[in-house]
């Protein structure tokens, strides 16, 4: 994920109105919706079902619940580890032997719930799924105030390697803040010296990835997810319209290209506008991330809040 250098705490960047906000309560609400959406997606996902159908139904259910979508539903198959969300006309369907990661994000007033699981449709890769799930549970059990993020990575790595797989070293968990999915400090999936000291009240997503491949992901050419970074002067009228729309509608959270189609159409003009926005530095893009071809990657994820004696799961 993003290689941010600092840790942004809730309330540092956000409200500005001086009102007291029950931030943990809002994270809890978002987490509850995210977990229900994840369960719904897992129930729907079967061989032959199109990824677009799953994504649209999950996202519709989130909105109908009264929450917001924290990021486009990620539905990454096999060696794809993250950031695959269907195109507006996507025909890709689940295969009989596929391994599918479902990664769901919600928000309530900007406070985010983020969770994921892996489904093995062949029944042949249970140990791979177990490796990521075990690592997640071990990390949660280990976390408490005063521990370092690098120590959490060591726990995750040990559990994944114990079952004969590789942790994906260049994907990480991440701190959360209001309208910030990647709010600074990372939670590594491998042992690292030092790192940030975990504090009571921290909220972050822990997401171990276990792989049969190299344990290192690269960017694919496919990009369907974008995020507003900064509003800059644009030459194209369509680019200016998309920029205004992204600012008011998504408020800095990631969005899918397919979400723009009802407003801007699906033609070359919109693609050209998105290209200008990326090249100008106004939009950050999230390419699909994959391990080597033919490998399989699993993912497990919770959002947790750090309390006095440990971590409490908000998406379970």
C-alpha positions as CSV (number, residue, x, y, z in Angstrom):
1,X,0.0,0.0,0.0
2,X,1.0,3.6,0.3
3,X,4.4,4.3,1.9
4,X,3.4,7.1,4.3
5,X,6.0,8.3,6.8
6,X,3.9,9.6,9.7
7,X,0.9,8.7,11.8
8,X,-2.2,10.9,11.6
9,X,-4.5,10.6,14.6
10,X,-8.3,11.1,14.5
11,X,-9.2,14.7,15.3
12,X,-5.9,16.1,14.0
13,X,-7.3,16.4,10.5
14,X,-11.0,16.5,10.4
15,X,-13.7,18.2,12.3
16,X,-12.5,21.7,13.0
17,X,-15.9,22.7,14.5
18,X,-14.9,22.1,18.1
19,X,-17.7,19.7,18.7
20,X,-17.1,16.5,20.7
21,X,-17.5,13.4,18.5
22,X,-17.8,9.8,19.6
23,X,-15.2,8.6,17.1
24,X,-15.0,5.0,18.3
25,X,-18.8,4.8,18.3
26,X,-18.8,5.9,14.6
27,X,-16.0,3.4,13.8
28,X,-18.1,0.7,15.5
29,X,-21.1,1.5,13.3
30,X,-19.0,1.5,10.2
31,X,-17.4,-1.7,11.2
32,X,-20.7,-3.4,11.8
33,X,-22.0,-2.5,8.3
34,X,-18.7,-3.6,6.7
35,X,-18.9,-7.0,8.4
36,X,-22.5,-7.5,7.3
37,X,-21.6,-6.5,3.7
38,X,-18.6,-8.9,3.8
39,X,-20.8,-11.8,4.9
40,X,-23.3,-10.9,2.1
41,X,-20.6,-10.9,-0.5
42,X,-19.3,-14.3,0.7
43,X,-22.7,-15.8,0.5
44,X,-23.3,-14.5,-3.0
45,X,-19.9,-15.6,-4.4
46,X,-20.1,-18.9,-6.3
47,X,-18.5,-20.2,-9.4
48,X,-20.2,-18.7,-12.5
49,X,-21.3,-15.5,-10.7
50,X,-19.9,-12.3,-12.2
51,X,-17.7,-10.1,-10.1
52,X,-19.6,-7.0,-11.2
53,X,-22.9,-8.4,-9.8
54,X,-21.2,-9.1,-6.5
55,X,-19.7,-5.6,-6.3
56,X,-22.8,-3.8,-7.2
57,X,-25.0,-5.7,-4.7
58,X,-22.5,-5.2,-1.9
59,X,-22.2,-1.5,-2.6
60,X,-26.0,-1.1,-2.9
61,X,-26.5,-2.8,0.4
62,X,-24.0,-0.5,2.2
63,X,-25.8,2.6,0.9
64,X,-29.2,1.1,1.8
65,X,-27.9,0.5,5.4
66,X,-27.4,4.3,5.8
67,X,-23.5,4.1,5.7
68,X,-21.2,5.4,3.0
69,X,-18.9,3.3,0.8
70,X,-15.3,3.6,2.1
71,X,-13.8,2.4,-1.1
72,X,-14.8,0.3,-4.2
73,X,-15.3,-3.4,-3.3
74,X,-12.1,-5.2,-4.2
75,X,-12.7,-8.7,-5.7
76,X,-9.2,-10.0,-6.5
77,X,-8.7,-13.5,-7.9
78,X,-5.8,-15.9,-7.6
79,X,-2.5,-14.1,-8.0
80,X,-4.2,-10.7,-7.9
81,X,-3.7,-9.6,-4.3
82,X,-5.6,-6.2,-4.2
83,X,-7.2,-3.4,-6.0
84,X,-9.3,-5.3,-8.5
85,X,-12.7,-3.8,-8.8
86,X,-14.9,-4.6,-11.8
87,X,-15.2,-2.3,-14.8
88,X,-18.6,-1.0,-15.6
89,X,-19.1,-3.7,-18.3
90,X,-17.0,-6.4,-16.7
91,X,-17.9,-10.0,-17.7
92,X,-15.3,-11.7,-15.5
93,X,-16.9,-14.5,-13.4
94,X,-15.7,-16.8,-10.7
95,X,-14.1,-20.0,-11.8
96,X,-14.4,-23.5,-10.3
97,X,-10.9,-23.4,-8.9
98,X,-10.5,-19.7,-8.1
99,X,-9.3,-18.2,-4.9
100,X,-11.2,-14.9,-4.3
101,X,-10.4,-12.1,-1.9
102,X,-13.4,-9.9,-0.9
103,X,-12.3,-6.6,0.6
104,X,-15.0,-4.2,1.8
105,X,-14.9,-0.7,3.1
106,X,-17.6,1.5,4.7
107,X,-17.7,4.8,6.5
108,X,-20.1,6.6,8.9
109,X,-19.5,10.3,8.8
110,X,-16.0,9.6,7.5
111,X,-15.0,7.0,10.1
112,X,-14.1,3.8,8.3
113,X,-14.6,0.1,8.7
114,X,-12.4,-2.1,6.5
115,X,-12.4,-5.9,6.4
116,X,-11.7,-8.8,4.1
117,X,-11.7,-12.6,3.7
118,X,-10.7,-15.2,1.2
119,X,-12.8,-17.9,-0.4
120,X,-11.3,-21.1,-1.9
121,X,-13.7,-22.6,-4.4
122,X,-11.6,-25.7,-5.3
123,X,-11.3,-26.8,-1.6
124,X,-7.7,-27.4,-2.3
125,X,-6.2,-24.3,-0.8
126,X,-7.5,-24.4,2.8
127,X,-4.0,-24.1,4.3
128,X,-3.4,-20.9,2.3
129,X,-6.6,-19.3,3.6
130,X,-5.8,-20.6,7.1
131,X,-2.3,-19.0,7.1
132,X,-3.7,-15.5,6.6
133,X,-6.6,-16.0,9.0
134,X,-4.2,-17.4,11.7
135,X,-1.8,-14.5,11.2
136,X,-4.6,-12.0,11.7
137,X,-5.9,-13.6,14.9
138,X,-2.3,-13.8,16.3
139,X,-1.7,-10.2,15.5
140,X,-4.9,-9.1,17.2
141,X,-4.0,-11.1,20.3
142,X,-0.5,-9.6,20.4
143,X,-1.4,-5.9,20.0
144,X,-1.6,-3.6,23.1
145,X,-0.3,-0.2,23.9
146,X,3.5,0.1,23.8
147,X,4.1,-2.6,21.2
148,X,5.8,-1.6,18.0
149,X,4.2,-2.1,14.5
150,X,7.4,-3.9,13.5
151,X,6.7,-6.5,16.2
152,X,3.2,-7.0,14.9
153,X,4.7,-7.7,11.5
154,X,7.0,-10.4,13.0
155,X,4.0,-12.2,14.5
156,X,2.2,-12.1,11.2
157,X,5.2,-13.4,9.3
158,X,5.8,-16.2,11.7
159,X,2.2,-17.5,11.5
160,X,2.2,-17.4,7.6
161,X,5.6,-19.1,7.3
162,X,4.6,-21.8,9.8
163,X,2.2,-23.2,7.2
164,X,4.7,-23.0,4.4
165,X,3.7,-19.8,2.7
166,X,5.2,-16.4,2.2
167,X,3.9,-13.1,3.6
168,X,3.5,-10.4,1.0
169,X,6.1,-8.1,2.2
170,X,5.2,-4.9,0.2
171,X,1.5,-4.9,1.3
172,X,0.7,-3.6,4.7
173,X,-2.1,-2.8,7.1
174,X,-2.7,0.9,7.8
175,X,-3.9,3.4,10.3
176,X,-7.3,4.9,9.8
177,X,-8.6,8.5,10.3
178,X,-11.6,10.5,9.3
179,X,-12.0,10.3,5.5
180,X,-8.4,8.9,5.4
181,X,-8.1,5.2,4.5
182,X,-4.3,5.3,4.6
183,X,-3.7,7.7,7.5
184,X,0.1,7.5,8.0
185,X,1.7,4.6,9.8
186,X,1.8,1.1,8.3
187,X,1.3,-2.3,9.9
188,X,3.8,-4.6,8.1
189,X,3.2,-8.2,7.3
190,X,6.9,-9.1,7.9
191,X,9.3,-8.4,10.8
192,X,10.8,-5.0,10.7
193,X,13.0,-3.2,13.1
194,X,11.3,-0.4,15.1
195,X,8.2,1.1,13.6
196,X,5.6,3.2,15.4
197,X,4.6,2.6,19.0
198,X,1.0,1.5,19.2
199,X,-1.1,3.7,21.5
200,X,-4.4,3.4,23.3
201,X,-7.2,4.7,21.0
202,X,-5.4,3.9,17.7
203,X,-7.7,2.5,15.1
204,X,-6.2,0.6,12.2
205,X,-6.8,-2.2,9.7
206,X,-4.6,-5.3,9.9
207,X,-4.5,-7.3,6.7
208,X,-2.1,-10.2,6.3
209,X,-1.6,-11.5,2.8
210,X,-0.2,-15.1,2.4
211,X,1.2,-16.2,-1.0
212,X,2.3,-19.4,-2.8
213,X,4.4,-17.1,-5.0
214,X,7.2,-14.6,-4.5
215,X,5.6,-12.8,-1.6
216,X,6.1,-9.5,-3.4
217,X,3.5,-7.8,-5.6
218,X,3.9,-5.7,-8.7
219,X,1.6,-3.3,-10.5
220,X,-0.5,-4.5,-13.3
221,X,-1.6,-2.2,-16.2
222,X,-5.3,-2.3,-15.1
223,X,-6.5,0.7,-13.0
224,X,-10.1,1.1,-12.0
225,X,-9.7,2.9,-8.6
226,X,-8.7,6.5,-8.1
227,X,-8.4,8.9,-5.2
228,X,-8.4,12.7,-5.1
229,X,-5.2,14.2,-3.8
230,X,-5.3,17.8,-4.7
231,X,-7.4,20.1,-6.9
232,X,-5.2,21.6,-9.6
233,X,-6.0,23.8,-12.7
234,X,-7.2,21.5,-15.6
235,X,-7.3,22.2,-19.3
236,X,-10.2,19.9,-20.2
237,X,-13.7,20.9,-19.1
238,X,-14.5,17.3,-18.4
239,X,-11.5,17.0,-16.1
240,X,-12.6,20.0,-14.1
241,X,-16.1,18.5,-13.8
242,X,-14.8,15.2,-12.5
243,X,-12.5,16.9,-10.1
244,X,-15.4,18.9,-8.6
245,X,-17.6,15.8,-8.5
246,X,-14.9,13.7,-6.7
247,X,-14.3,16.4,-4.1
248,X,-17.9,16.8,-3.2
249,X,-19.0,13.1,-3.6
250,X,-16.1,11.1,-2.3
251,X,-14.3,13.6,0.0
252,X,-10.8,12.1,-0.5
253,X,-11.9,8.4,-0.3
254,X,-11.1,6.1,-3.2
255,X,-13.7,5.7,-6.0
256,X,-14.2,3.5,-9.0
257,X,-14.2,4.6,-12.6
258,X,-17.5,2.7,-13.0
259,X,-19.1,5.1,-10.4
260,X,-18.5,8.0,-12.8
261,X,-20.3,6.5,-15.8
262,X,-23.9,7.5,-14.9
263,X,-22.7,11.1,-14.5
264,X,-20.1,11.4,-17.3
265,X,-20.6,8.5,-19.7
266,X,-18.2,5.8,-20.7
267,X,-16.5,7.3,-23.7
268,X,-13.0,8.4,-24.7
269,X,-13.6,11.9,-23.3
270,X,-13.9,10.6,-19.7
271,X,-10.8,8.4,-20.1
272,X,-8.9,11.3,-21.5
273,X,-10.0,13.5,-18.6
274,X,-9.0,10.9,-16.0
275,X,-5.6,10.6,-17.7
276,X,-5.1,14.4,-17.4
277,X,-6.1,14.3,-13.8
278,X,-3.6,11.5,-13.0
279,X,-0.7,13.1,-14.9
280,X,-1.4,16.5,-13.2
281,X,-1.1,14.9,-9.8
282,X,-4.7,15.6,-8.9
283,X,-5.7,11.9,-8.7
284,X,-3.8,9.0,-7.3
285,X,-4.4,5.7,-9.0
286,X,-4.5,2.2,-7.5
287,X,-3.3,-0.3,-10.1
288,X,-4.2,-4.0,-9.6
289,X,-1.4,-5.6,-7.5
290,X,-0.4,-9.1,-8.3
291,X,2.2,-11.8,-7.4
292,X,3.8,-13.9,-10.1
293,X,1.5,-15.6,-12.6
294,X,0.1,-18.9,-11.5
295,X,0.5,-18.2,-7.8
296,X,-2.3,-17.8,-5.2
297,X,-2.7,-15.1,-2.6
298,X,-5.0,-15.1,0.4
299,X,-6.1,-12.0,2.5
300,X,-7.7,-11.7,5.9
301,X,-8.5,-8.3,7.5
302,X,-10.1,-6.7,10.5
303,X,-10.4,-3.1,11.7
304,X,-9.4,-2.9,15.4
305,X,-9.3,-0.2,18.1
306,X,-6.5,-0.4,20.6
307,X,-7.7,-0.4,24.2
308,X,-5.9,-0.5,27.6
309,X,-5.3,-4.3,27.6
310,X,-5.4,-5.2,24.0
311,X,-7.1,-4.7,20.6
312,X,-10.9,-5.0,20.0
313,X,-12.2,-6.1,16.7
314,X,-14.7,-3.7,15.1
315,X,-15.5,-5.7,12.0
316,X,-16.6,-9.1,13.5
